[in-house]
């Protein structure tokens, strides 16, 4: 199990961090319209993931907004 910090306190995560260059594990997400999206839905497409640690700080939301400004149009 991996560990990280939450508001300066160490916490243990369920699982391990994904390593750079590793293939994405299968996943399923809920989209804004409440339909599901899985890795299989993106077969043959390039995916860009914006992973951030928390929305309870001022830095992470600012990072997400900047990513959205700089990223290509999402479909």
N, C-alpha and C positions, 0 to 999 in steps of 0.2 A: 504494500500500500504506500502511496505517496503522501507527503505532508506538505503543507503550505501555511501561510500566515493569514489569519482573518482578524483585521483590526489589531495587528501586532501579536495576536495569540496563535501559537501553533495549533493546527487542526489536522487530523488524519483524513485522507480522502478514500473513498471506496474505489479502488483501482489504481492505475498508474497513469502518468502523463504520457501522451502520445509523443513519440520521438520524431524529429524532423526527417522527412523523406519516407516515413512509414505509410502504408496504405491505410486509408480510412476504414475503420470498422463499420459494419452495417449499423444503421441508425434509423429512427423514425421520429419526425418532428410534427408539431401541429402548426399549420400556417394561419395567417390572419383571418382567413375565411373558415377556419376550423376543419379544413380538410387535412389529410396527412401528406407528408412528403418523406420519402425514404431515399437512401443512397441509390437504390435501383432506378428511381425516377430520373436520376441524373446521368444514367449510363451514356457514355460518349460525349458528355459535356464537361467543360471546365468549371470547377466549383472554387469559390473563394470564401474561406471562413474567417469571420472576424470574431475572435475569441477574446473575451475580457473577463476579468476576475469578479467584478462586483459593480453594482449600480449604486451602492450606498456611499460613494465618495464623489467628489467633484471631478476627479481626473478621468474615471472610466466613462461617464456619460459624455464628457468633452471629446474623448478619444473616439467614441462611437460616432458622434456627429461629424468629426473630421474625416473619419473613414468614409462615411456616407457622401461627403462632399467630394472626396477625391476618387471614389470608386466609379467604375463605369455604370451605366444605367442597368439596373437589375430588372429582370423580367419575372 
